[in-house]
Amino acid sequence: MTLLLTRSDIVGLLDVPAVLRTMRAGFGAIQEVEPQRIRTDLAGPGTATALLPGSIPGIPAYTVKVNAKFPAATPALRGVVCLHDLTDGTLLAVLDSATITAWRTGLAAALATDVLAAPGARTLGVIGTGAQAAMVVRGLTSLRPIEQLVGYDVDRPRAQDFLAAQGIAGSVADGPSDVAARAEIVALATWSREPLLTAADVRPGRHFTTLGADEPGKVELGADLLGGARVVVDDARLAVAMGAVGNVGLGAGAIAATLGEVLTGARAGRQSAGQVTVYAPVGLPWQDLAISWPVYQAARATGVGRTIDFLS
């Protein structure tokens, strides 16, 4: 039998601290299979993306995710995550990919942001106040105290509603550069195709996490900003092929480390209080498993979800 888990099922079962622990372990593990992120344009306004295989040493399952991305739709991302038994391929569960993707991206970003940002940084700026940004706030506030929140969105009422929902003292900024001027940590989660921030917007000691540059053509941080910062990525090959680094014409030389190398001590993260750091992920298949596996276990334990026999 295959378990079907909807958005509300996943949110109700999600244990943020447990997922962050699994994320940390996943980044520190040696991935035996090279991750595949396959993307193609469609005849219409969207794209199709598949991520596989999602595996973490010690977890007896793997994931395959298939997404459709349509920027004008709500939600913009739709699809499924298939959770399979690692020993015989049994389809254990099918989960809503929009929810899995938002949470795993947000929590992985929160973990990296906490690791790389200055220890005393307490002001968080958010550029693009959608669901993805909310996940980053949720994850980061579980890792360090955030005392002030600054938000900007092209839709100002949306930014106001976002700030009101976070439970943190906050204010709406006039633009991306205003966010960078007022916040010690800046998270960007947009669909931008041109830089929102450049080197001129940077102050010493700031940290930037860019979540919108996850496929060819998408850009949030300028080449001059990235070139002058200590850049950490989740996967160096993909960051150059379709991420924030390659999208602005930079190569592997612009990358200082992967987050896994930082977490295991193989390479340094932030090296000084005044250094500017950037986390620029593309998103990896194993991160889907880091959410899907604990959610599946919780669903089995509590009886949440519906079952179907695809082989009947």
LOBAVO-921494 format. One record per residue (C-alpha): residue in three letters; x, y, z; residue number from 1. Coordinates in nm, 4 decimals. Layout:
// residues N
(ALA,(X,Y,Z),NUM)
...
//
This chain:
// residues 312
(MET,(0.0000,0.0000,0.0000),1)
(THR,(0.1136,0.3542,-0.0808),2)
(LEU,(0.0483,0.6395,0.1602),3)
(LEU,(-0.0869,0.9650,0.0121),4)
(LEU,(0.0145,1.2764,0.2058),5)
(THR,(-0.1318,1.6191,0.1263),6)
(ARG,(-0.0085,1.9658,0.2161),7)
(SER,(-0.2050,1.9744,0.5418),8)
(ASP,(-0.0857,1.6252,0.6330),9)
(ILE,(0.2782,1.7254,0.5861),10)
(VAL,(0.2499,2.0529,0.7766),11)
(GLY,(0.0730,1.8795,1.0643),12)
(LEU,(0.3427,1.6130,1.0916),13)
(LEU,(0.6478,1.8327,1.0387),14)
(ASP,(0.8954,1.8498,1.3279),15)
(VAL,(1.1254,2.1426,1.2450),16)
(PRO,(1.4083,2.0603,1.4922),17)
(ALA,(1.4098,1.6956,1.3777),18)
(VAL,(1.4287,1.7964,1.0117),19)
(LEU,(1.7118,2.0405,1.0839),20)
(ARG,(1.9049,1.7586,1.2512),21)
(THR,(1.8512,1.5371,0.9459),22)
(MET,(1.9562,1.8235,0.7176),23)
(ARG,(2.2767,1.8770,0.9138),24)
(ALA,(2.3555,1.5047,0.8937),25)
(GLY,(2.2787,1.5008,0.5210),26)
(PHE,(2.5124,1.7900,0.4444),27)
(GLY,(2.7887,1.6189,0.6384),28)
(ALA,(2.7444,1.2800,0.4703),29)
(ILE,(2.9325,1.1570,0.1667),30)
(GLN,(2.6802,1.1224,-0.1151),31)
(GLU,(2.7586,0.8007,-0.3006),32)
(VAL,(2.5387,0.8863,-0.6023),33)
(GLU,(2.5781,1.2090,-0.7990),34)
(PRO,(2.2603,1.4189,-0.7754),35)
(GLN,(2.0631,1.4754,-1.0937),36)
(ARG,(1.8618,1.7927,-1.1499),37)
(ILE,(1.6953,1.7788,-1.4899),38)
(ARG,(1.5057,2.0803,-1.6218),39)
(THR,(1.3307,2.1495,-1.9491),40)
(ASP,(1.1236,2.4328,-2.0939),41)
(LEU,(0.7681,2.3539,-2.1940),42)
(ALA,(0.5662,2.4726,-2.4916),43)
(GLY,(0.3679,2.6999,-2.2585),44)
(PRO,(0.4870,2.9451,-1.9909),45)
(GLY,(0.6258,2.6872,-1.7473),46)
(THR,(0.9125,2.4454,-1.6960),47)
(ALA,(0.9372,2.0839,-1.5847),48)
(THR,(1.2008,1.9680,-1.3367),49)
(ALA,(1.2969,1.6292,-1.1938),50)
(LEU,(1.5320,1.5663,-0.8992),51)
(LEU,(1.6714,1.2206,-0.8292),52)
(PRO,(1.7744,1.0171,-0.6458),53)
(GLY,(1.7239,1.1622,-0.2994),54)
(SER,(1.9305,0.9470,-0.0665),55)
(ILE,(2.1029,0.9892,0.2713),56)
(PRO,(2.3289,0.7207,0.4201),57)
(GLY,(2.1422,0.5375,0.6953),58)
(ILE,(1.7901,0.6028,0.5621),59)
(PRO,(1.6409,0.2935,0.3905),60)
(ALA,(1.4487,0.4914,0.1289),61)
(TYR,(1.5021,0.7308,-0.1603),62)
(THR,(1.2979,1.0015,-0.3325),63)
(VAL,(1.2219,1.1027,-0.6890),64)
(LYS,(1.0580,1.4425,-0.7376),65)
(VAL,(0.8769,1.5758,-1.0437),66)
(ASN,(0.7739,1.9412,-1.0484),67)
(ALA,(0.5960,2.1816,-1.2810),68)
(LYS,(0.6938,2.5493,-1.2376),69)
(PHE,(0.4513,2.8146,-1.3575),70)
(PRO,(0.5452,3.1554,-1.2103),71)
(ALA,(0.1986,3.3081,-1.2632),72)
(ALA,(0.0171,3.0200,-1.0913),73)
(THR,(-0.0650,2.9844,-0.7213),74)
(PRO,(0.1203,2.7910,-0.6026),75)
(ALA,(0.3859,2.8424,-0.8662),76)
(LEU,(0.5245,2.4946,-0.8134),77)
(ARG,(0.3147,2.1765,-0.8335),78)
(GLY,(0.4051,1.8107,-0.8422),79)
(VAL,(0.4785,1.5011,-0.6366),80)
(VAL,(0.7582,1.3477,-0.4355),81)
(CYS,(0.7685,0.9686,-0.4599),82)
(LEU,(0.9217,0.7925,-0.1605),83)
(HIS,(1.0537,0.4455,-0.2443),84)
(ASP,(1.1918,0.1600,-0.0362),85)
(LEU,(1.5664,0.1403,-0.1012),86)
(THR,(1.5769,-0.2400,-0.1039),87)
(ASP,(1.3053,-0.3272,-0.3557),88)
(GLY,(1.1645,0.0008,-0.4918),89)
(THR,(0.8258,-0.0299,-0.3214),90)
(LEU,(0.6389,0.3016,-0.3505),91)
(LEU,(0.5967,0.3888,0.0182),92)
(ALA,(0.4363,0.7310,-0.0187),93)
(VAL,(0.3417,1.0079,-0.2582),94)
(LEU,(0.3734,1.3558,-0.1067),95)
(ASP,(0.2804,1.7060,-0.2249),96)
(SER,(0.6012,1.8471,-0.3721),97)
(ALA,(0.5125,2.2150,-0.3286),98)
(THR,(0.5066,2.1693,0.0484),99)
(ILE,(0.8116,1.9433,0.0618),100)
(THR,(1.0131,2.1778,-0.1614),101)
(ALA,(0.9214,2.4954,0.0269),102)
(TRP,(1.0071,2.3472,0.3650),103)
(ARG,(1.3268,2.1676,0.2660),104)
(THR,(1.4561,2.4729,0.0803),105)
(GLY,(1.3673,2.7056,0.3647),106)
(LEU,(1.5091,2.4874,0.6414),107)
(ALA,(1.8299,2.4057,0.4518),108)
(ALA,(1.8729,2.7788,0.3886),109)
(ALA,(1.8079,2.8572,0.7545),110)
(LEU,(2.0720,2.6069,0.8619),111)
(ALA,(2.3308,2.7517,0.6213),112)
(THR,(2.2409,3.1082,0.7139),113)
(ASP,(2.2891,3.0391,1.0831),114)
(VAL,(2.6261,2.8744,1.0141),115)
(LEU,(2.7594,3.1568,0.7937),116)
(ALA,(2.6079,3.4762,0.9367),117)
(ALA,(2.7892,3.6709,1.2066),118)
(PRO,(2.7137,3.5118,1.5472),119)
(GLY,(2.5625,3.8296,1.6870),120)
(ALA,(2.3450,3.9145,1.3848),121)
(ARG,(1.9852,3.9599,1.4979),122)
(THR,(1.8233,4.1620,1.2149),123)
(LEU,(1.6826,3.9635,0.9223),124)
(GLY,(1.5863,4.1164,0.5902),125)
(VAL,(1.3645,3.9358,0.3412),126)
(ILE,(1.3363,4.0258,-0.0271),127)
(GLY,(1.0362,3.8459,-0.1758),128)
(THR,(0.7776,3.7767,0.0928),129)
(GLY,(0.6192,3.4547,-0.0296),130)
(ALA,(0.5832,3.1116,0.1265),131)
(GLN,(0.9517,3.0333,0.0773),132)
(ALA,(1.0606,3.3317,0.2832),133)
(ALA,(0.8256,3.2281,0.5622),134)
(MET,(0.9998,2.8897,0.5849),135)
(VAL,(1.3394,3.0585,0.6153),136)
(VAL,(1.2100,3.2767,0.8988),137)
(ARG,(1.0588,2.9751,1.0730),138)
(GLY,(1.3803,2.7773,1.0501),139)
(LEU,(1.6183,3.0594,1.1376),140)
(THR,(1.4210,3.1665,1.4451),141)
(SER,(1.4533,2.8112,1.5769),142)
(LEU,(1.8327,2.8411,1.5478),143)
(ARG,(1.9046,3.1948,1.6693),144)
(PRO,(1.7104,3.4888,1.8138),145)
(ILE,(1.5822,3.7341,1.5523),146)
(GLU,(1.4847,4.0681,1.7017),147)
(GLN,(1.3967,4.2708,1.3919),148)
(LEU,(1.2526,4.1773,1.0530),149)
(VAL,(1.2700,4.3969,0.7416),150)
(GLY,(1.0685,4.2941,0.4370),151)
(TYR,(1.0331,4.4027,0.0765),152)
(ASP,(0.8095,4.2774,-0.2025),153)
(VAL,(0.6970,4.4312,-0.5295),154)
(ASP,(0.3479,4.3860,-0.3818),155)
(ARG,(0.3685,4.6121,-0.0741),156)
(PRO,(0.0453,4.4873,0.0919),157)
(ARG,(0.1817,4.1340,0.0622),158)
(ALA,(0.4966,4.2429,0.2453),159)
(GLN,(0.2852,4.4051,0.5151),160)
(ASP,(0.0778,4.0898,0.5610),161)
(PHE,(0.3932,3.8781,0.5713),162)
(LEU,(0.5493,4.0869,0.8463),163)
(ALA,(0.2289,4.0864,1.0497),164)
(ALA,(0.2182,3.7057,1.0384),165)
(GLN,(0.5723,3.6426,1.1657),166)
(GLY,(0.5326,3.7533,1.5263),167)
(ILE,(0.8543,3.9591,1.5123),168)
(ALA,(0.8907,4.3362,1.5237),169)
(GLY,(0.9230,4.4436,1.1631),170)
(SER,(0.8915,4.7099,0.8981),171)
(VAL,(0.8458,4.7294,0.5214),172)
(ALA,(1.1458,4.8494,0.3207),173)
(ASP,(1.1342,5.0747,0.0143),174)
(GLY,(1.3410,4.8394,-0.2020),175)
(PRO,(1.6103,4.5714,-0.2030),176)
(SER,(1.8926,4.8178,-0.1312),177)
(ASP,(1.6977,4.9488,0.1689),178)
(VAL,(1.6731,4.5945,0.3037),179)
(ALA,(2.0490,4.5448,0.2623),180)
(ALA,(2.1187,4.8724,0.4402),181)
(ARG,(1.9037,4.7867,0.7411),182)
(ALA,(1.9506,4.4121,0.7890),183)
(GLU,(2.2551,4.2125,0.9023),184)
(ILE,(2.1211,3.8981,0.7324),185)
(VAL,(1.9378,3.9137,0.3981),186)
(ALA,(1.7391,3.6275,0.2416),187)
(LEU,(1.6231,3.6649,-0.1195),188)
(ALA,(1.3452,3.4454,-0.2573),189)
(THR,(1.2248,3.5911,-0.5879),190)
(TRP,(1.1826,3.5100,-0.9577),191)
(SER,(1.4250,3.7861,-1.0592),192)
(ARG,(1.6150,3.7707,-1.3882),193)
(GLU,(1.8441,4.0629,-1.3036),194)
(PRO,(2.0511,4.1527,-0.9957),195)
(LEU,(1.8534,4.2982,-0.7080),196)
(LEU,(2.1679,4.3746,-0.5079),197)
(THR,(2.5225,4.4607,-0.6178),198)
(ALA,(2.8514,4.5315,-0.4419),199)
(ALA,(2.7415,4.8912,-0.3866),200)
(ASP,(2.4657,4.7638,-0.1559),201)
(VAL,(2.6995,4.5621,0.0680),202)
(ARG,(2.8197,4.6587,0.4132),203)
(PRO,(3.0954,4.4743,0.6008),204)
(GLY,(2.9907,4.1652,0.7931),205)
(ARG,(2.6637,4.1097,0.6075),206)
(HIS,(2.5347,3.7684,0.5041),207)
(PHE,(2.3169,3.7000,0.1973),208)
(THR,(2.1220,3.3843,0.1165),209)
(THR,(1.9909,3.3728,-0.2406),210)
(LEU,(1.7149,3.1204,-0.3063),211)
(GLY,(1.5755,3.2462,-0.6357),212)
(ALA,(1.8729,3.1627,-0.8616),213)
(ASP,(1.7988,2.7914,-0.8818),214)
(GLU,(1.7869,2.7478,-1.2590),215)
(PRO,(1.9456,2.9052,-1.5687),216)
(GLY,(1.8730,3.2749,-1.6161),217)
(LYS,(1.7561,3.3557,-1.2649),218)
(VAL,(1.9696,3.6157,-1.0875),219)
(GLU,(1.9361,3.7951,-0.7536),220)
(LEU,(2.2949,3.8949,-0.6626),221)
(GLY,(2.5320,4.0719,-0.8999),222)
(ALA,(2.8645,3.9270,-1.0152),223)
(ASP,(3.0556,4.2034,-0.8353),224)
(LEU,(2.8851,4.1195,-0.5052),225)
(LEU,(2.9521,3.7461,-0.5428),226)
(GLY,(3.3074,3.8084,-0.6589),227)
(GLY,(3.3887,4.0041,-0.3446),228)
(ALA,(3.2205,3.7693,-0.0967),229)
(ARG,(3.2972,3.4284,0.0506),230)
(VAL,(3.0498,3.2152,-0.1435),231)
(VAL,(2.9278,2.8810,-0.0088),232)
(VAL,(2.7027,2.6525,-0.2160),233)
(ASP,(2.5309,2.3173,-0.1735),234)
(ASP,(2.6817,2.1658,-0.4919),235)
(ALA,(2.9649,2.3347,-0.6820),236)
(ARG,(2.8935,2.1708,-1.0179),237)
(LEU,(2.5271,2.2671,-1.0182),238)
(ALA,(2.5957,2.6169,-0.8823),239)
(VAL,(2.8034,2.6855,-1.1935),240)
(ALA,(2.5753,2.5001,-1.4364),241)
(MET,(2.2437,2.6514,-1.3283),242)
(GLY,(2.2830,2.8469,-1.0065),243)
(ALA,(2.3718,3.1907,-0.8782),244)
(VAL,(2.7404,3.1595,-0.9641),245)
(GLY,(2.7154,3.0502,-1.3260),246)
(ASN,(2.4107,3.2649,-1.3986),247)
(VAL,(2.6223,3.5806,-1.3642),248)
(GLY,(2.9141,3.4439,-1.5646),249)
(LEU,(3.1380,3.3318,-1.2779),250)
(GLY,(3.3104,2.9959,-1.2580),251)
(ALA,(3.4085,2.7467,-0.9910),252)
(GLY,(3.6869,2.9779,-0.8740),253)
(ALA,(3.4247,3.2062,-0.7185),254)
(ILE,(3.3140,2.9280,-0.4816),255)
(ALA,(3.4941,2.9074,-0.1485),256)
(ALA,(3.3307,2.5896,-0.0151),257)
(THR,(3.0244,2.3715,-0.0048),258)
(LEU,(2.8091,2.3756,0.3056),259)
(GLY,(2.9011,2.0118,0.3665),260)
(GLU,(3.2696,2.1081,0.3747),261)
(VAL,(3.1957,2.3868,0.6210),262)
(LEU,(2.9888,2.1656,0.8512),263)
(THR,(3.2524,1.8917,0.8556),264)
(GLY,(3.5390,2.1363,0.9101),265)
(ALA,(3.7066,2.0573,0.5780),266)
(ARG,(3.6851,2.4253,0.4789),267)
(ALA,(3.6115,2.7427,0.6660),268)
(GLY,(3.2853,2.9322,0.6586),269)
(ARG,(3.2960,3.2895,0.7857),270)
(GLN,(3.6580,3.3849,0.8565),271)
(SER,(3.6167,3.7267,1.0176),272)
(ALA,(3.3536,3.9589,1.1605),273)
(GLY,(3.3789,4.1993,0.8677),274)
(GLN,(3.3705,3.9381,0.5925),275)
(VAL,(3.0700,3.9290,0.3572),276)
(THR,(2.9300,3.5774,0.3142),277)
(VAL,(2.6826,3.4327,0.0661),278)
(TYR,(2.4934,3.1050,0.0596),279)
(ALA,(2.3844,3.0242,-0.2962),280)
(PRO,(2.2120,2.6839,-0.3213),281)
(VAL,(2.0324,2.5202,-0.6108),282)
(GLY,(1.8574,2.2514,-0.4034),283)
(LEU,(1.9603,1.8846,-0.3943),284)
(PRO,(1.7537,1.5647,-0.4184),285)
(TRP,(1.8556,1.4290,-0.0774),286)
(GLN,(1.7007,1.7342,0.0889),287)
(ASP,(1.3578,1.6094,-0.0249),288)
(LEU,(1.4287,1.2859,0.1626),289)
(ALA,(1.5301,1.4803,0.4732),290)
(ILE,(1.1686,1.6039,0.4930),291)
(SER,(0.9823,1.3108,0.3384),292)
(TRP,(1.1275,1.0315,0.5517),293)
(PRO,(1.0502,1.1762,0.8988),294)
(VAL,(0.7063,1.2887,0.7766),295)
(TYR,(0.6360,0.9387,0.6424),296)
(GLN,(0.7458,0.7790,0.9700),297)
(ALA,(0.5239,1.0162,1.1684),298)
(ALA,(0.2293,0.9429,0.9388),299)
(ARG,(0.2726,0.5690,0.9847),300)
(ALA,(0.2894,0.6114,1.3627),301)
(THR,(-0.0201,0.8320,1.3857),302)
(GLY,(-0.2384,0.6924,1.1072),303)
(VAL,(-0.2418,1.0214,0.9147),304)
(GLY,(-0.2989,1.0099,0.5380),305)
(ARG,(-0.4839,0.7855,0.2968),306)
(THR,(-0.3632,0.4679,0.1317),307)
(ILE,(-0.3961,0.3350,-0.2190),308)
(ASP,(-0.2830,0.0176,-0.3898),309)
(PHE,(-0.1460,0.1244,-0.7289),310)
(LEU,(-0.0950,-0.2409,-0.8234),311)
(SER,(-0.4578,-0.3475,-0.7660),312)
//
